[in-house]
């Protein structure tokens, strides 16, 4: 790691400078050590707890793959009327899934480490947590797109960002925030030869894979297309490699984009590729976060579909609203560009499509008010001394749970659907005309969920 990058790093808990220690980093202000993961700085605000949770997600992934193999085995053994081609396909998938698990476990071996597991209390203290809907393989197909068959899409994404690099200067510092499977960061670094490019992502599978690939290595992982073109395409072993090793000064960092571990004004360019749509934070707050990390006259380049992971309709911003929020956060008026590009067009799948994406580049013109530190959890969850609010969702869930619990208690292996409906009528829970359809609907949902769980 270059001295230049060390000078940019800051504690994700208190923003103070970090000191290098053996196999990691230390914040003197927080008295917390942040490890390296196979040489990649692990700069989550709660380093031990986050690593423990990622290890748990790895264990869950491996158990799920093991269960998939067992289910395939059971199907092959119990179904005596399978077509020969069906049995051949299932056998091929079974072997591929078992091999896939071994390959993932080997790639992610550095994640296991030897630190003691940390409790959830650490997350509560800092009001941070890993996104509950993001697993190690949530965006797994991106690895194959970036490093195997997605050259057309990769080139189109880079081309959309090119206007943002015009008249920028010769050796900028670039941050790719939410770098994912890493190809865009690699391409930008190779194309523009910056002083350094930092690729930040929170997913250790992606960062460990990118580390191997961009240093000139290669490895094989299976692709499991969503809509295979032919029987042979249900499990395809593919080699992942870069066109060439990345030039020096491409650095990887494992951290949370909403608690980016860098000092103020560290970068000349920040790129947010397909990041806005998955962040849990209001775009109005994200804009000053980006401003904080940029140097005067620095540029923010964005690329994506411009959707928002926010519930309220007031947070589902249009491009015009985004422009107003960007300008209010200390930027000039953004320059927008729109293009329709390929999206996940695997040669083994019929599911690929073309997607219209929106890009912009904008220049920082002044400072913005520093946003408060990102907090994922409210006080009533963290401190436990405030009343739990009776949210509409909680009230509805409480009512639903009571009804479901009553219905579940009636399932004893002897009662019929009609018997259960009669009990509800006798207890005056429902009218006679409504009880049987309601019980049927409930049991149908329970049955469908049980079947779906077996297919996962």
Secondary structure by P-SEA (a helix, b strand, c coil): ccaaaaaabbbcccccbbbbcccbbbbccccbbbbbccccccccccaaaaaaaaaaaaaaaaaaaaaaaaaaaaaaaccccccaaaaaaaaaaaaaaaaaaaaaaaaacccccccccccaaaaaaaccccccccccccccccccccccccaaaaaaaaaaacccccccccbbbbbbccccccaaaaaaaaaccccbbbbbbccaaaaaaaaaaaacccbbbbbbccccccccccccbbbbbcccccccccccccccccccccccccccbbbbccccccccccaaaaaaaaaaaccccbbbbbbcccccccccccccccaaaaaaaaaaacccbbbbbbbbbbcccccccccbbbbbbbbbbbbbcccccccccccccccccccccccccccaaaaaaaaaaaaaaaaaaaccccccaaaaaaaaaaacccccccaaaaaaaaaaaaaaaaaaaaac
